[in-house]
C-alpha cells in the first residue's frame, strides 16, 4: 500500500508502507494511511445529536411542562 511519508524537514514523499514504517521507527518522520486520517465532519452528522434544535433550553422546558400540564 502506498502512503505519504512526511520527513522532518517538511518534504512529503509517496512510498510503500513498509519503507515508511522503517523510516518512522528511525524517527525520520511520520506517515498516515487513509484509514488513520481524520475525516471532516459533515453538517448532517453534527446536527443529529439527540434531538438537537435551535430552540433555547428554557423554551424546551416550558414546552415540556405545558405538555405535561404541570405549572412552572
C-alpha positions in Angstrom: 0.0 0.0 0.0 1.3 3.4 -0.9 1.4 6.1 1.8 2.6 9.7 2.0 5.6 9.9 4.3 6.4 13.4 5.7 10.0 13.9 6.5 11.1 16.0 9.5 12.3 18.6 7.0 8.7 19.0 5.8 9.2 17.2 2.5 6.5 14.7 1.5 7.2 11.6 -0.4 4.9 8.8 -1.8 6.3 5.3 -0.8 5.4 1.8 0.3 4.0 1.5 3.8 6.8 -1.0 4.7 9.5 1.6 3.9 7.6 4.4 5.7 7.3 2.2 8.8 11.0 1.7 8.9 11.8 5.4 8.5 9.2 6.3 11.2 10.9 3.8 13.6 14.2 5.5 12.9 12.5 8.8 13.8 13.0 10.3 10.4 9.4 11.5 10.0 5.8 10.3 10.1 3.2 8.7 7.8 -0.6 8.0 8.0 -2.6 5.6 6.0 -6.1 6.6 4.6 -7.9 4.8 7.4 -5.8 6.7 10.1 -6.5 10.2 8.8 -9.3 12.3 10.2 -12.3 13.0 8.1 -14.2 16.3 8.1 -17.5 16.3 10.0 -20.5 16.6 7.7 -23.2 19.1 8.6 -25.8 16.3 8.8 -23.8 14.2 11.3 -23.2 17.2 13.5 -26.9 18.3 13.8 -28.4 14.9 14.5 -27.4 14.8 18.1 -30.1 13.6 20.5 -32.9 15.8 19.1 -30.8 18.9 18.9 -32.7 22.0 17.9 -32.0 25.7 17.7 -34.6 26.4 20.4 -33.2 27.6 23.7 -33.3 25.1 26.6 -35.7 27.3 28.7 -38.3 27.3 25.9 -37.9 23.5 25.5 -38.5 23.1 29.3 -41.6 25.3 29.2 -43.0 23.3 26.3 -42.5 20.0 28.1 -44.1 21.3 31.3 -47.1 22.7 29.2 -47.5 19.3 27.5 -47.5 17.6 30.9 -49.9 20.1 32.4 -47.6 21.0 35.4 -47.1 24.6 36.4 -43.6 26.1 36.4 
